[in-house]
Amino acid sequence: MKNGKDKNVTFSKILVVVTGSLFIIAGGFAMFMYLSGRIENAFDTTAMVTMITVSGTIFASNLCWYSKKSASENHYKLRMSLYKESADIRLQFNESMLKLQKEYNVTQDDIDMIETQSDADEMMQSALDSVISDLDATRDTADSENMIEQV
């Protein structure tokens, strides 16, 4: 499903909106019942606490699941964009070498010498490895913080 801005509306987003709405409706209904005087004993908050607790727990668990799912998706999107950007840099480098070859009659041996002296591939791979290890560490930390302990 797509909305007007070409963003995906997934089941998880719909679920968070629906459970959040139910939480707000339950709270509003409880306040309405107390403020309208339909519940005579104002000290009996059992119904209100139960409705808000149940709907709030469902909303909170869906919100936690959605944010964990989003973080996981964003991690892989970032990783793929890094690979794409590094491939684009390498493509620009290769196009520059072809331009040198055509315009200045540079030989393939000269280009090979430039590539060995530039260490561009090693620098890009090192930068990619460092960023990816940081992303993995961040993801692992987020996963360990969001783990639900089993009793």
C-alpha positions in Angstrom: 0.0 0.0 0.0 1.3 3.5 -0.8 0.2 6.9 0.4 0.4 10.2 -1.5 4.1 10.7 -0.8 5.2 7.3 -2.2 6.1 5.9 1.2 5.1 2.4 2.1 2.3 1.9 4.6 3.1 -1.4 6.1 1.1 -3.6 8.4 3.3 -2.7 11.3 2.5 1.1 10.9 -1.2 0.3 10.6 -1.0 -1.8 13.8 0.7 0.9 15.8 -1.8 3.5 14.7 -4.8 1.3 15.5 -3.5 0.2 18.9 -2.5 3.8 19.7 -6.0 5.0 18.7 -7.6 2.3 20.9 -5.4 3.4 23.8 -6.5 7.0 23.4 -10.2 6.0 23.0 -10.0 3.8 26.1 -8.6 6.7 28.1 -11.1 9.2 26.7 -14.0 6.8 27.4 -12.9 6.3 31.0 -12.6 10.1 31.5 -16.0 10.6 29.9 -17.6 8.1 32.2 -16.1 9.6 35.4 -16.7 13.2 34.4 -20.3 12.7 33.2 -21.2 11.1 36.6 -22.1 7.8 35.2 -19.8 6.1 37.7 -21.1 7.1 41.1 -18.1 6.1 43.2 -15.3 8.3 42.0 -12.8 6.3 44.2 -13.5 3.1 42.2 -10.9 3.4 39.5 -10.8 -0.4 38.7 -12.5 0.0 35.3 -10.4 2.9 34.2 -7.1 1.4 35.3 -7.9 -1.9 33.7 -8.9 -0.4 30.3 -5.9 1.9 30.2 -3.5 -0.8 31.3 -4.7 -3.4 28.8 -4.8 -1.0 25.8 -1.6 0.7 26.9 0.3 -2.6 27.2 -0.8 -3.7 23.7 0.1 -0.3 22.3 3.5 -0.2 24.0 4.4 -3.7 22.8 3.4 -2.9 19.3 5.4 0.3 19.4 8.5 -1.6 20.7 8.1 -4.2 17.9 7.7 -1.5 15.2 10.7 0.5 16.4 12.9 -2.7 16.5 11.7 -3.7 13.0 12.4 -0.2 11.7 15.9 -0.1 13.2 16.7 -3.4 11.6 15.4 -2.3 8.2 17.3 1.0 8.5 20.6 -0.9 9.3 20.4 -2.8 6.1 19.4 0.2 4.0 22.4 2.2 5.4 24.7 -0.8 4.6 23.4 -1.0 1.0 23.7 2.7 0.5 27.4 2.6 1.7 28.1 -0.2 -0.8 26.4 1.8 -3.6 28.3 5.0 -2.7 31.7 3.1 -2.7 30.9 1.5 -6.1 30.0 5.0 -7.4 33.4 6.4 -6.2 35.2 3.5 -7.9 33.2 4.1 -11.1 34.2 7.8 -11.0 37.8 6.8 -10.5 37.7 4.4 -13.5 36.1 7.1 -15.6 38.8 9.5 -14.7 41.4 7.0 -15.7 39.7 6.5 -19.1 39.6 10.2 -19.6 43.3 10.4 -18.9 43.9 7.6 -21.3 42.0 9.3 -24.1 43.0 12.9 -23.6 46.6 12.6 -22.7 47.5 9.3 -24.3 48.3 7.7 -21.0 49.2 4.0 -21.2 47.7 1.2 -19.2 51.0 0.8 -17.4 50.8 4.4 -16.3 47.3 3.9 -15.0 48.3 0.7 -13.2 51.2 2.7 -11.5 48.7 5.4 -10.5 46.4 2.9 -9.0 49.1 1.1 -7.0 50.4 4.5 -5.7 46.9 5.8 -4.8 45.8 3.0 -2.5 42.2 4.1 -3.2 40.8 0.6 -3.1 42.4 -0.1 0.3 41.3 3.2 1.7 37.7 2.7 0.6 37.6 -0.9 1.9 39.1 0.3 5.2 36.5 3.1 5.5 33.7 0.6 4.6 34.9 -1.9 7.1 35.1 0.6 9.9 31.6 2.1 9.2 30.1 -1.4 8.9 31.6 -2.6 12.1 30.2 0.6 13.8 26.8 -0.2 12.3 27.0 -3.8 13.5 28.0 -2.8 17.0 25.2 -0.3 17.2 22.7 -2.9 15.9 24.0 -5.5 18.4 23.7 -3.0 21.3 20.2 -2.1 20.3 19.2 -5.8 20.0 20.7 -6.6 23.4 18.9 -3.7 25.0 15.5 -4.7 23.4 15.7 -8.3 24.4 12.8 -9.6 26.5 14.0 -11.7 29.3 12.3 -15.0 29.7 11.3 -16.0 33.2 
